[in-house]
Structures are given as C-alpha cells and as structure tokens.
C-alpha cells in the first residue's frame, strides 16, 4: 500500500482508502495487519510433498476435512 500511495495516481488500481493527500491512515494499518495475518497462517502450515497414496474417504467422519 505504501508504494501505491507514493506512486502515480494513474497507476493505482484501488481507491478504497482515498488518494493523494487524502489517503486514510488506516490504509497502512490494514496493509500491516494483512501481512501479519498471512505470515501467521503460513507459519503454522506444514508444507509437504503431495501424498502418493490416495486418501480413503470411507474412513472420513462427519464434519471432517479431507
């Protein structure tokens, strides 16, 4: 957001937080919070290779993610 706020008006693709001198200070807060949220989500994700064996859906229980 900060780079978009300092860039040229014609190159911006969003105006949700205003533009030029009337840019909402909340734009920076929203940008930081989104970044922190994605960092926290990816920090707890386990990145691994796709399993070679198939997943048995017959063993799945109700309300279980498969």
C-alpha positions as CSV (number, residue, x, y, z in Angstrom):
1,X,0.0,0.0,0.0
2,X,2.8,2.4,0.8
3,X,4.3,2.1,-2.6
4,X,0.9,2.5,-4.2
5,X,0.3,5.6,-2.0
6,X,3.5,7.2,-3.2
7,X,3.1,6.1,-6.8
8,X,1.4,7.9,-9.6
9,X,-2.4,8.2,-9.4
10,X,-2.9,6.8,-12.9
11,X,-1.0,3.6,-11.9
12,X,-3.1,2.9,-8.8
13,X,-5.7,0.2,-9.1
14,X,-7.5,0.8,-5.8
15,X,-9.1,3.8,-4.2
16,X,-10.7,2.2,-1.1
17,X,-8.6,4.3,1.2
18,X,-8.7,7.6,-0.7
19,X,-5.8,9.0,-2.8
20,X,-3.0,11.6,-2.8
21,X,-3.0,13.8,0.3
22,X,-6.4,12.5,1.5
23,X,-5.1,9.0,1.9
24,X,-6.6,7.3,5.0
25,X,-4.1,6.5,7.7
26,X,-5.9,3.2,8.2
27,X,-4.5,2.1,4.8
28,X,-1.1,1.5,6.4
29,X,-2.7,-0.3,9.4
30,X,-4.7,-2.6,7.0
31,X,-1.7,-3.4,5.0
32,X,0.4,-4.3,8.0
33,X,-2.5,-6.4,9.5
34,X,-3.0,-8.3,6.3
35,X,0.8,-9.0,6.0
36,X,0.9,-10.2,9.7
37,X,-2.2,-12.4,9.1
38,X,-0.6,-14.2,6.1
39,X,2.7,-14.6,8.0
40,X,0.9,-16.3,10.9
41,X,-1.2,-18.5,8.6
42,X,1.9,-19.7,6.7
43,X,3.9,-20.1,9.9
44,X,1.5,-22.9,11.1
45,X,1.1,-24.5,7.7
46,X,3.0,-27.7,7.1
47,X,4.4,-27.7,3.5
48,X,5.0,-31.2,2.3
49,X,5.0,-33.3,-0.8
50,X,1.7,-34.4,-2.2
51,X,0.9,-37.9,-0.8
52,X,1.5,-40.7,-3.3
53,X,-1.2,-43.0,-1.8
54,X,-4.9,-42.0,-2.3
55,X,-7.0,-40.7,0.6
56,X,-9.6,-43.2,1.8
57,X,-12.9,-41.3,2.1
58,X,-14.6,-44.3,3.7
59,X,-12.7,-43.6,6.9
60,X,-13.7,-40.0,7.0
61,X,-16.1,-38.9,9.7
62,X,-18.9,-36.4,9.6
63,X,-17.5,-32.8,9.7
64,X,-14.0,-33.9,9.0
65,X,-11.9,-32.2,6.4
66,X,-10.5,-34.5,3.7
